[in-house]
Amino acid sequence: MKINKICALITISIATFFASGCSSAPTKKNIYVAWSNKQDSYSFISTLKTIEAIGCNPIVLNMVRSNDLSYKDNMLVDSTDEHGILLSNLANKVKTNLWKNSNVNEIAKDVTCVIFPGGSDICPTLWKEEGEWHGIEGDTDYSAERDVSDYLLMSYCLEKDIPVLAICRGMQMLSTVSGAKMINDIPTYFASLGKNDNETHRDNEKKVFAAHDVNVIDDSSLLYKITNSTTLNNVPSWHHQGVLSLDNTKLSLVAETVTDGVRIIEGVERKDLSFCLGVQFHPEVAVRKHVEQEADASNYMDLESASSFFKALVNFHK
């Protein structure tokens, strides 16, 4: 797959900063990215550009398919409802059989690590406690094909202990596969509590990434070791679904944001695995904005902090 090259010139200082990544190795490492139905989205391209910026090769994986479902031309057949949500009976098959009844062995046979990037909402039928459509017309952008692909690949990575960095939707998928309780719409959730989310997690007009601070609450966590900080300032954020509770899962809560007294989970880990980190925000967006010297780059987390997640994954995987 041809990857768009970074358009803006990188200054000498930025080039020197990134020299500590993959580029110092004799050959570039491959960093694998889970398939997406929207590979032209800002966050997806930002993920690829971030991998390139640290001197590595981004490899976008092919779609993982479930043998329990019917496909035609990379699209599911007779498998979704009027909103594009995977039908409940088919979602149950995916949740029951996981990767074992799929083509994931073919797709991921050479994979040494995987980044699960941001993207659209996850079908609530895939949650352990099945949910319904949130009823918001402007946020009806489900891709059952991507959800199934990510669900199967994530379950495979977790069982095989393949290093995972899961970003925004990716963290939600990690949590979904792990059996967490989910939030269908954050503003609606806040309103049900008599609270106001203050557009902390997404600009209601969907014009810019929101920026807010994140509290790292576990100094023994991988997240803390990567960032060496208890506060991450001005992380780029764009989501309206979220993770409500990690009870009865293998995930650990490592970061959060509190708005109007209400906690939203911002970081999760599988501490029993080698490298399994999910963050609800978008560090790849901050990297791209700084590298391409976008006008609003200073509104978001600094380049070193944003790139540290990707460098940690690179330095870990062999």
Residue frames as qw, qx, qy, qz and C-alpha x, y, z in Angstrom:
[[0.000, 0.889, 0.458, 0.000, 0.00, 0.00, 0.00],
 [0.396, 0.441, -0.040, 0.805, 1.33, 3.47, -0.89],
 [0.371, -0.680, -0.453, 0.440, 1.53, 5.77, 2.10],
 [0.184, 0.929, 0.114, 0.300, 1.20, 9.51, 1.67],
 [0.613, 0.102, -0.292, 0.727, 4.49, 11.21, 2.46],
 [0.269, -0.718, -0.363, 0.530, 4.66, 13.92, 5.07],
 [0.395, 0.802, 0.293, 0.338, 3.98, 17.11, 3.18],
 [0.141, -0.980, 0.109, -0.092, 5.59, 19.70, 5.40],
 [0.549, 0.516, -0.516, 0.409, 9.35, 20.08, 5.77],
 [0.772, -0.565, -0.254, 0.141, 10.69, 18.80, 9.07],
 [0.025, -0.931, 0.312, -0.186, 13.07, 21.14, 10.86],
 [0.495, 0.436, -0.694, 0.291, 16.55, 20.05, 11.85],
 [0.268, -0.337, 0.652, -0.624, 15.57, 20.00, 15.52],
 [0.846, 0.026, 0.199, -0.494, 12.61, 17.70, 14.85],
 [0.816, 0.388, -0.427, -0.044, 14.72, 15.44, 12.65],
 [0.217, 0.452, -0.740, 0.449, 17.30, 15.18, 15.42],
 [0.561, -0.220, 0.486, -0.633, 14.57, 14.40, 17.94],
 [0.919, 0.153, 0.051, -0.361, 13.22, 11.54, 15.84],
 [0.488, 0.563, -0.667, 0.022, 16.68, 10.11, 15.15],
 [0.242, -0.334, 0.816, -0.404, 16.38, 8.17, 18.41],
 [0.819, 0.140, 0.261, -0.491, 13.57, 6.07, 16.90],
 [0.925, 0.174, 0.336, 0.044, 13.73, 3.31, 14.32],
 [0.553, 0.816, -0.162, 0.044, 16.01, 5.18, 11.97],
 [0.193, -0.755, 0.623, -0.064, 19.09, 4.38, 14.08],
 [0.810, -0.079, 0.580, -0.035, 18.62, 0.67, 13.36],
 [0.261, -0.253, 0.727, 0.582, 20.34, -0.97, 10.34],
 [0.104, -0.296, -0.758, -0.572, 16.96, -1.73, 8.82],
 [0.390, -0.224, 0.094, -0.888, 13.61, -0.13, 9.48],
 [0.168, 0.143, 0.923, -0.314, 11.16, -2.01, 11.66],
 [0.269, -0.353, -0.646, -0.621, 7.66, -2.76, 10.45],
 [0.203, 0.130, 0.602, -0.761, 4.84, -1.40, 12.60],
 [0.066, -0.321, -0.865, -0.379, 1.51, -3.00, 11.77],
 [0.292, 0.078, 0.203, -0.932, -1.76, -1.08, 11.74],
 [0.368, 0.336, 0.844, -0.197, -5.19, -2.69, 11.98],
 [0.143, 0.343, 0.663, 0.650, -7.36, -2.44, 8.86],
 [0.167, 0.472, 0.385, -0.775, -9.82, 0.44, 8.56],
 [0.409, 0.617, 0.644, 0.193, -12.68, 1.12, 6.19],
 [0.128, 0.984, 0.108, 0.065, -11.70, 4.83, 6.27],
 [0.784, -0.166, 0.061, 0.595, -7.99, 4.95, 5.53],
 [0.309, 0.534, 0.143, 0.774, -8.22, 8.57, 4.39],
 [0.418, -0.856, -0.294, -0.078, -9.35, 9.88, 7.78],
 [0.061, 0.870, -0.332, 0.360, -7.19, 12.45, 9.55],
 [0.619, -0.594, 0.477, -0.193, -6.39, 10.24, 12.53],
 [0.954, 0.091, 0.264, 0.110, -5.63, 7.16, 10.43],
 [0.619, 0.676, -0.105, 0.385, -3.25, 9.05, 8.15],
 [0.204, -0.842, 0.371, -0.336, -1.73, 10.67, 11.24],
 [0.860, -0.353, 0.367, -0.025, -0.98, 7.20, 12.61],
 [0.871, 0.347, 0.146, 0.316, 0.85, 6.24, 9.42],
 [0.318, 0.827, -0.161, 0.436, 2.74, 9.53, 9.31],
 [0.504, -0.755, 0.360, -0.216, 3.78, 9.19, 12.94],
 [0.929, -0.121, 0.314, 0.157, 5.20, 5.73, 12.26],
 [0.688, 0.581, 0.059, 0.430, 7.09, 7.13, 9.26],
 [0.025, -0.918, 0.180, -0.352, 8.29, 10.11, 11.28],
 [0.612, -0.642, 0.456, -0.068, 10.04, 7.88, 13.81],
 [0.118, 0.595, -0.749, -0.267, 11.74, 6.04, 10.96],
 [0.448, 0.009, 0.887, -0.108, 9.60, 2.90, 10.74],
 [0.190, -0.037, -0.731, -0.654, 7.52, 1.25, 8.03],
 [0.557, 0.110, 0.440, -0.695, 3.74, 1.40, 8.52],
 [0.142, -0.005, -0.919, -0.368, 2.09, -1.78, 7.25],
 [0.597, -0.005, 0.174, -0.783, -1.71, -1.70, 7.03],
 [0.280, -0.018, 0.959, -0.044, -3.12, -5.16, 7.57],
 [0.329, -0.175, -0.674, -0.639, -5.89, -6.67, 5.47],
 [0.627, -0.304, 0.098, -0.711, -9.36, -7.11, 6.91],
 [0.067, -0.100, 0.970, -0.213, -9.87, -10.07, 9.22],
 [0.604, -0.101, -0.371, -0.698, -13.03, -12.02, 8.37],
 [0.525, -0.148, 0.713, -0.441, -15.18, -14.26, 10.50],
 [0.141, 0.024, -0.920, -0.366, -16.10, -17.61, 8.99],
 [0.107, 0.443, 0.811, -0.368, -19.42, -17.28, 10.82],
 [0.265, 0.700, 0.185, -0.637, -20.46, -14.35, 8.60],
 [0.655, 0.485, 0.492, 0.307, -21.11, -13.87, 4.89],
 [0.159, -0.657, 0.179, 0.715, -19.09, -11.37, 2.81],
 [0.637, 0.577, 0.411, 0.305, -19.18, -10.01, -0.72],
 [0.410, 0.659, 0.016, 0.630, -16.52, -7.61, -1.98],
 [0.330, 0.114, -0.492, 0.797, -15.30, -6.83, 1.54],
 [0.414, -0.261, 0.110, -0.865, -18.82, -6.06, 2.72],
 [0.233, 0.069, 0.904, -0.351, -20.97, -8.10, 5.07],
 [0.353, -0.161, -0.641, -0.663, -24.13, -9.57, 3.56],
 [0.639, -0.485, -0.436, -0.408, -27.47, -9.59, 5.43],
 [0.644, -0.125, -0.561, 0.505, -25.64, -8.92, 8.69],
 [0.155, -0.052, -0.306, 0.938, -26.59, -5.43, 9.88],
 [0.103, 0.693, 0.659, -0.274, -29.71, -3.51, 10.91],
 [0.305, 0.857, 0.330, 0.253, -30.99, -0.23, 9.46],
 [0.218, -0.958, 0.167, 0.078, -28.32, 1.72, 11.38],
 [0.552, 0.633, -0.525, 0.135, -25.42, -0.43, 10.17],
 [0.429, -0.537, 0.635, -0.353, -25.09, -2.22, 13.52],
 [0.289, 0.196, -0.931, -0.102, -24.09, -5.88, 13.46],
 [0.729, -0.329, -0.334, -0.498, -27.10, -8.08, 14.17],
 [0.545, -0.581, 0.464, -0.387, -27.24, -9.45, 17.69],
 [0.973, -0.043, 0.217, -0.072, -27.22, -13.15, 16.76],
 [0.769, 0.522, -0.160, 0.334, -24.17, -12.67, 14.54],
 [0.031, -0.776, 0.423, -0.466, -22.39, -10.54, 17.13],
 [0.781, -0.439, 0.363, -0.256, -22.86, -13.39, 19.61],
 [0.961, 0.224, 0.029, 0.162, -21.13, -15.78, 17.20],
 [0.439, 0.701, -0.302, 0.473, -18.17, -13.43, 16.92],
 [0.345, -0.689, 0.423, -0.476, -17.99, -13.01, 20.70],
 [0.918, -0.240, 0.265, -0.172, -18.23, -16.77, 21.26],
 [0.933, 0.241, 0.093, 0.249, -15.79, -18.07, 18.64],
 [0.302, -0.818, 0.257, 0.417, -13.36, -15.12, 18.68],
 [0.195, 0.702, -0.545, -0.414, -10.38, -15.39, 16.33],
 [0.448, -0.197, 0.869, 0.068, -10.45, -19.18, 16.17],
 [0.536, 0.490, 0.681, 0.090, -13.06, -19.21, 13.39],
 [0.244, 0.926, -0.015, -0.289, -11.48, -16.57, 11.16],
 [0.793, 0.501, -0.046, 0.343, -8.65, -15.94, 8.72],
 [0.256, -0.945, 0.201, -0.030, -6.54, -14.10, 11.29],
 [0.780, -0.340, 0.404, 0.336, -3.69, -16.63, 11.12],
 [0.637, 0.459, 0.363, 0.502, -3.25, -15.70, 7.46],
 [0.091, 0.932, 0.113, 0.331, -3.56, -11.95, 8.01],
 [0.351, -0.877, 0.274, -0.181, -1.36, -11.70, 11.11],
 [0.976, -0.020, -0.086, 0.201, 1.19, -14.45, 10.51],
 [0.634, 0.300, -0.172, 0.692, 4.16, -12.04, 10.38],
 [0.212, -0.847, -0.077, -0.482, 2.84, -9.48, 12.85],
 [0.564, 0.024, -0.549, 0.616, 5.13, -8.48, 15.72],
 [0.038, -0.361, -0.462, 0.809, 3.03, -5.61, 17.12],
 [0.073, 0.591, 0.663, 0.453, -0.23, -3.88, 16.21],
 [0.057, 0.149, 0.229, -0.960, -1.56, -0.34, 16.50],
 [0.065, 0.617, 0.778, 0.104, -5.36, -0.16, 16.63],
 [0.142, 0.102, 0.038, 0.984, -6.07, 3.43, 15.48],
 [0.274, 0.334, 0.428, -0.794, -8.99, 5.76, 16.04],
 [0.115, -0.143, -0.758, -0.626, -12.20, 5.72, 14.05],
 [0.492, -0.330, -0.301, -0.747, -15.95, 5.35, 14.16],
 [0.636, -0.338, 0.397, -0.569, -18.28, 4.03, 16.87],
 [0.058, 0.156, -0.986, -0.010, -18.25, 0.35, 17.81],
 [0.573, -0.279, -0.562, -0.528, -21.44, -1.67, 17.29],
 [0.417, -0.432, 0.498, -0.625, -23.05, -1.94, 20.75],
 [0.950, -0.033, -0.106, -0.291, -24.13, -5.52, 19.99],
 [0.723, 0.337, -0.515, 0.315, -20.47, -6.51, 20.43],
 [0.190, -0.563, 0.512, -0.621, -20.38, -5.27, 24.02],
 [0.167, -0.020, -0.951, 0.259, -20.57, -7.89, 26.75],
 [0.183, 0.538, 0.643, -0.514, -23.70, -6.14, 28.03],
 [0.310, 0.377, 0.614, 0.621, -25.32, -5.54, 24.67],
 [0.059, 0.487, 0.227, -0.841, -26.46, -2.00, 23.98],
 [0.467, 0.689, 0.552, 0.046, -28.73, -0.36, 21.43],
 [0.381, 0.520, 0.214, 0.734, -28.28, 2.40, 18.87],
 [0.259, -0.301, -0.387, 0.832, -27.71, 5.67, 20.73],
 [0.182, 0.781, 0.591, -0.090, -30.33, 7.40, 18.60],
 [0.091, -0.773, 0.125, 0.616, -28.07, 10.21, 17.38],
 [0.752, 0.621, 0.221, 0.008, -28.41, 10.55, 13.62],
 [0.260, 0.908, -0.325, 0.041, -25.23, 12.58, 13.26],
 [0.239, -0.591, 0.767, -0.080, -23.17, 9.82, 14.85],
 [0.896, 0.138, 0.382, -0.178, -24.48, 6.86, 12.89],
 [0.419, 0.740, -0.500, -0.166, -21.25, 5.88, 11.17],
 [0.769, -0.318, 0.550, -0.069, -20.83, 2.25, 12.14],
 [0.535, 0.491, -0.638, -0.257, -18.69, -0.18, 10.15],
 [0.913, -0.242, 0.239, -0.227, -19.62, -3.72, 11.14],
 [0.868, 0.398, -0.210, 0.211, -16.85, -5.00, 8.84],
 [0.259, 0.629, -0.488, 0.547, -14.20, -3.06, 10.73],
 [0.590, -0.512, 0.364, -0.507, -15.70, -3.93, 14.10],
 [0.994, -0.035, 0.065, -0.076, -15.58, -7.65, 13.36],
 [0.717, 0.508, -0.301, 0.371, -12.06, -7.36, 11.94],
 [0.005, -0.649, 0.470, -0.598, -10.80, -5.44, 14.98],
 [0.775, -0.403, 0.258, -0.414, -12.61, -7.71, 17.45],
 [0.992, 0.098, -0.045, 0.066, -11.06, -10.84, 15.95],
 [0.576, 0.549, -0.340, 0.501, -7.57, -9.33, 15.60],
 [0.251, -0.658, 0.401, -0.586, -7.66, -7.91, 19.12],
 [0.894, -0.313, 0.192, -0.257, -8.72, -11.24, 20.63],
 [0.906, 0.292, -0.160, 0.260, -5.86, -12.90, 18.71],
 [0.297, 0.656, -0.379, 0.581, -3.29, -10.35, 19.92],
 [0.516, -0.595, 0.348, -0.509, -4.39, -10.70, 23.53],
 [0.976, -0.152, 0.120, -0.098, -4.24, -14.48, 23.48],
 [0.857, 0.322, -0.093, 0.392, -0.87, -14.56, 21.68],
 [0.486, -0.729, -0.025, 0.482, 0.59, -11.69, 23.76],
 [0.519, 0.439, 0.269, 0.683, 1.36, -9.60, 20.68],
 [0.224, -0.324, -0.237, 0.888, 2.27, -6.02, 21.71],
 [0.078, 0.714, 0.618, 0.319, -0.69, -3.66, 21.27],
 [0.072, -0.219, -0.183, 0.956, -1.08, 0.12, 21.28],
 [0.050, 0.608, 0.765, 0.204, -4.79, 0.94, 21.11],
 [0.099, -0.067, -0.041, 0.992, -5.82, 4.54, 20.38],
 [0.420, 0.074, 0.057, -0.903, -9.28, 6.04, 21.08],
 [0.853, 0.092, -0.176, -0.482, -11.62, 3.64, 19.25],
 [0.619, 0.300, -0.711, 0.143, -8.79, 1.11, 19.64],
 [0.032, -0.194, 0.736, -0.648, -8.94, 1.46, 23.43],
 [0.668, 0.022, 0.209, -0.714, -12.70, 1.06, 23.27],
 [0.831, 0.216, -0.445, -0.254, -12.24, -2.13, 21.23],
 [0.354, 0.277, -0.796, 0.406, -9.66, -3.44, 23.70],
 [0.304, -0.092, 0.580, -0.750, -12.18, -2.76, 26.47],
 [0.771, 0.127, -0.097, -0.616, -15.06, -4.27, 24.49],
 [0.722, 0.236, -0.649, -0.035, -13.16, -7.51, 23.82],
 [0.224, 0.207, -0.768, 0.563, -12.19, -7.59, 27.51],
 [0.343, -0.518, -0.782, -0.035, -15.83, -7.39, 28.64],
 [0.137, -0.144, -0.334, 0.921, -15.91, -3.83, 29.98],
 [0.154, 0.762, 0.595, -0.204, -19.06, -1.77, 30.44],
 [0.358, 0.188, 0.330, 0.853, -19.31, 0.95, 27.83],
 [0.139, 0.606, 0.295, -0.725, -20.82, 4.43, 27.41],
 [0.515, 0.535, 0.610, 0.277, -22.88, 4.91, 24.26],
 [0.228, 0.745, 0.163, 0.605, -22.77, 8.72, 24.27],
 [0.443, -0.095, -0.461, 0.763, -20.83, 10.82, 26.77],
 [0.167, -0.210, 0.043, -0.962, -23.03, 13.97, 26.69],
 [0.683, -0.339, -0.418, -0.494, -26.13, 11.80, 27.23],
 [0.709, -0.204, -0.588, 0.332, -24.37, 9.97, 30.06],
 [0.224, 0.043, -0.345, 0.911, -23.42, 13.24, 31.77],
 [0.388, -0.279, -0.162, -0.863, -26.95, 14.58, 31.35],
 [0.727, -0.324, -0.573, -0.194, -28.36, 11.45, 33.01],
 [0.601, -0.255, -0.501, 0.569, -26.26, 12.34, 36.05],
 [0.126, -0.951, -0.273, 0.069, -27.33, 15.96, 36.01],
 [0.508, -0.549, 0.261, 0.611, -23.85, 17.00, 34.92],
 [0.495, 0.846, -0.051, -0.190, -22.30, 18.83, 31.96],
 [0.885, 0.005, 0.204, 0.420, -19.46, 17.36, 29.93],
 [0.099, -0.872, 0.126, 0.462, -18.45, 20.86, 28.74],
 [0.735, 0.662, -0.144, -0.033, -17.34, 19.48, 25.37],
 [0.459, -0.697, 0.540, 0.108, -14.25, 18.13, 27.13],
 [0.642, -0.131, 0.724, 0.214, -13.92, 15.08, 24.92],
 [0.407, 0.332, 0.640, 0.561, -15.24, 16.35, 21.58],
 [0.101, 0.226, -0.070, -0.966, -16.02, 19.66, 19.95],
 [0.499, 0.440, 0.652, -0.364, -19.77, 19.53, 19.33],
 [0.497, 0.741, -0.087, -0.442, -19.31, 21.20, 15.94],
 [0.898, 0.045, 0.366, 0.239, -16.69, 18.56, 15.00],
 [0.428, 0.892, -0.110, 0.097, -14.34, 21.17, 13.60],
 [0.203, 0.687, -0.619, 0.321, -11.26, 20.69, 15.80],
 [0.676, -0.138, -0.681, 0.247, -9.84, 18.17, 18.23],
 [0.506, -0.832, -0.044, -0.225, -10.69, 19.06, 21.82],
 [0.487, 0.409, -0.574, 0.516, -7.74, 19.45, 24.19],
 [0.645, -0.677, 0.034, -0.353, -7.78, 18.47, 27.86],
 [0.024, -0.586, 0.763, -0.272, -5.49, 17.15, 30.58],
 [0.875, -0.112, -0.443, -0.159, -5.28, 13.51, 31.62],
 [0.447, -0.668, 0.511, -0.305, -4.34, 12.26, 35.07],
 [0.666, 0.227, -0.709, 0.048, -2.05, 9.21, 35.18],
 [0.630, -0.585, 0.166, -0.484, -3.17, 7.57, 38.42],
 [0.967, -0.215, 0.114, 0.075, -0.90, 4.51, 38.59],
 [0.045, 0.868, -0.484, -0.102, 2.83, 5.17, 38.91],
 [0.545, -0.278, 0.781, 0.125, 3.57, 1.46, 38.45],
 [0.729, 0.545, 0.371, -0.185, 1.87, 1.44, 35.05],
 [0.638, 0.199, 0.439, 0.601, 3.36, 1.16, 31.60],
 [0.174, 0.874, 0.303, 0.337, 1.75, 4.50, 30.80],
 [0.376, -0.915, 0.103, 0.101, 3.65, 6.19, 33.62],
 [0.708, -0.313, 0.413, 0.479, 6.91, 4.53, 32.58],
 [0.527, 0.500, 0.441, 0.527, 6.41, 5.79, 29.04],
 [0.067, 0.866, 0.208, 0.450, 5.48, 9.39, 29.92],
 [0.514, -0.067, -0.454, 0.724, 7.24, 9.75, 33.29],
 [0.141, -0.205, 0.075, -0.966, 4.44, 12.06, 34.34],
 [0.095, 0.372, 0.838, -0.387, 1.27, 12.09, 36.43],
 [0.350, 0.725, 0.306, -0.509, -0.34, 14.69, 34.17],
 [0.436, 0.190, 0.595, 0.648, -0.55, 14.71, 30.39],
 [0.106, 0.578, 0.184, -0.788, -1.41, 18.22, 29.25],
 [0.431, 0.577, -0.141, -0.679, -3.66, 19.09, 26.33],
 [0.376, -0.012, 0.889, 0.259, -4.14, 15.68, 24.77],
 [0.367, 0.099, -0.438, -0.815, -6.07, 15.76, 21.46],
 [0.303, 0.187, 0.870, -0.340, -9.51, 14.24, 21.97],
 [0.475, 0.145, -0.353, -0.793, -12.39, 13.32, 19.64],
 [0.262, -0.135, -0.953, -0.065, -14.88, 10.76, 20.93],
 [0.517, -0.304, 0.065, -0.798, -18.39, 10.49, 22.27],
 [0.910, -0.220, -0.334, -0.109, -18.39, 6.80, 23.21],
 [0.020, -0.675, 0.617, -0.404, -16.28, 5.69, 26.16],
 [0.567, -0.044, -0.804, 0.176, -15.48, 3.06, 28.75],
 [0.524, -0.665, -0.069, -0.527, -17.65, 3.10, 31.88],
 [0.680, -0.557, 0.422, -0.221, -16.25, 0.32, 34.05],
 [0.436, 0.486, -0.756, -0.037, -13.47, -2.28, 33.99],
 [0.613, -0.299, 0.587, -0.436, -15.02, -4.44, 36.69],
 [0.850, 0.055, 0.515, -0.097, -14.59, -8.20, 36.13],
 [0.723, 0.671, -0.149, 0.070, -12.07, -7.68, 33.33],
 [0.844, -0.151, -0.015, 0.515, -8.30, -8.22, 33.16],
 [0.336, 0.667, 0.046, 0.663, -7.77, -4.54, 32.40],
 [0.452, -0.475, -0.377, 0.655, -6.31, -2.07, 34.87],
 [0.093, 0.957, 0.236, 0.142, -7.34, 1.59, 35.07],
 [0.674, -0.147, -0.041, 0.723, -4.23, 3.76, 34.71],
 [0.130, -0.024, 0.078, 0.988, -5.50, 7.19, 33.60],
 [0.030, 0.695, 0.717, -0.050, -8.63, 9.30, 33.84],
 [0.039, 0.284, 0.075, 0.955, -10.17, 12.72, 33.29],
 [0.104, -0.555, -0.733, 0.379, -12.67, 14.19, 35.76],
 [0.033, -0.260, -0.260, -0.929, -15.15, 16.77, 34.50],
 [0.521, -0.380, -0.042, -0.764, -17.89, 18.21, 36.71],
 [0.552, -0.360, 0.626, -0.417, -17.14, 15.42, 39.19],
 [0.936, 0.214, 0.181, -0.212, -17.58, 12.64, 36.61],
 [0.405, -0.498, 0.686, 0.343, -14.72, 10.32, 35.66],
 [0.823, 0.517, -0.103, -0.212, -14.02, 9.25, 32.10],
 [0.829, -0.283, 0.385, 0.289, -11.46, 6.47, 31.67],
 [0.339, 0.873, -0.273, -0.219, -8.47, 7.63, 29.59],
 [0.296, 0.572, -0.765, -0.006, -5.96, 4.78, 29.92],
 [0.921, -0.204, 0.212, -0.256, -6.16, 1.01, 30.39],
 [0.196, 0.589, -0.783, -0.051, -3.57, -1.79, 30.45],
 [0.969, -0.123, -0.192, -0.098, -3.25, -5.55, 30.60],
 [0.218, -0.801, 0.541, -0.135, -0.49, -5.83, 33.18],
 [0.821, -0.177, 0.544, 0.001, -0.28, -9.59, 32.72],
 [0.791, 0.532, 0.210, 0.217, 0.84, -9.12, 29.11],
 [0.668, -0.044, 0.082, 0.738, 4.14, -7.85, 27.75],
 [0.051, -0.182, 0.079, 0.979, 2.86, -4.61, 26.22],
 [0.041, -0.562, -0.762, -0.319, -0.85, -3.86, 26.05],
 [0.108, -0.361, -0.285, 0.881, -1.81, -0.20, 26.42],
 [0.127, 0.668, 0.623, 0.387, -4.97, 1.65, 25.47],
 [0.130, -0.294, -0.201, 0.925, -5.34, 5.43, 25.51],
 [0.289, 0.702, 0.632, -0.155, -8.61, 7.25, 24.84],
 [0.103, 0.873, -0.069, -0.471, -6.89, 10.28, 23.29],
 [0.792, 0.580, 0.118, 0.151, -4.95, 10.82, 20.03],
 [0.489, -0.656, 0.291, 0.496, -1.16, 11.23, 20.46],
 [0.576, 0.188, 0.558, 0.567, -0.66, 10.61, 16.73],
 [0.184, 0.882, 0.366, 0.233, -2.63, 13.77, 15.96],
 [0.318, -0.915, 0.119, 0.219, -0.31, 15.87, 18.13],
 [0.630, -0.263, 0.495, 0.537, 2.75, 14.32, 16.46],
 [0.466, 0.511, 0.536, 0.484, 1.44, 15.16, 13.00],
 [0.002, 0.970, 0.232, 0.079, 0.49, 18.70, 13.96],
 [0.429, -0.791, 0.272, 0.343, 3.98, 19.40, 15.33],
 [0.616, -0.096, 0.578, 0.526, 5.86, 17.69, 12.52],
 [0.348, 0.561, 0.547, 0.515, 3.82, 19.41, 9.82],
 [0.195, -0.140, -0.175, 0.955, 3.90, 22.69, 11.77],
 [0.106, -0.647, -0.655, -0.375, 0.14, 23.15, 11.65],
 [0.047, -0.598, 0.052, -0.798, -1.13, 26.49, 12.96],
 [0.660, -0.576, 0.029, -0.481, -2.81, 24.98, 16.04],
 [0.750, 0.135, -0.600, 0.243, -0.01, 22.60, 17.03],
 [0.139, 0.305, -0.562, 0.756, 0.74, 24.54, 20.21],
 [0.634, -0.321, 0.032, -0.703, -2.81, 23.83, 21.44],
 [0.958, -0.097, -0.210, -0.171, -1.93, 20.18, 21.99],
 [0.818, -0.502, 0.211, 0.184, 0.52, 18.00, 23.90],
 [0.019, -0.803, 0.506, 0.313, 4.20, 18.47, 23.11],
 [0.691, 0.478, -0.495, -0.222, 6.00, 16.44, 20.47],
 [0.149, 0.388, -0.871, 0.261, 8.15, 14.44, 22.88],
 [0.468, -0.004, 0.688, -0.554, 5.18, 13.32, 24.99],
 [0.767, 0.371, 0.047, -0.522, 3.04, 12.51, 21.97],
 [0.639, 0.499, -0.571, -0.133, 5.70, 10.46, 20.21],
 [0.199, -0.462, 0.803, -0.320, 6.73, 8.58, 23.36],
 [0.809, 0.061, 0.427, -0.400, 3.89, 6.07, 22.97],
 [0.839, 0.518, -0.124, -0.110, 5.04, 4.99, 19.53],
 [0.279, 0.670, -0.654, 0.215, 8.71, 4.95, 20.44],
 [0.505, -0.347, 0.691, -0.384, 7.93, 2.74, 23.43],
 [0.903, 0.234, 0.260, -0.248, 6.16, 0.24, 21.20],
 [0.660, 0.667, -0.342, 0.048, 9.04, 0.31, 18.71],
 [0.045, 0.637, -0.702, 0.317, 11.70, -0.10, 21.37],
 [0.681, -0.217, 0.590, -0.376, 9.78, -2.96, 22.99],
 [0.919, 0.295, 0.192, -0.180, 9.05, -5.10, 19.96],
 [0.490, -0.483, 0.622, 0.373, 11.95, -7.17, 18.67]]
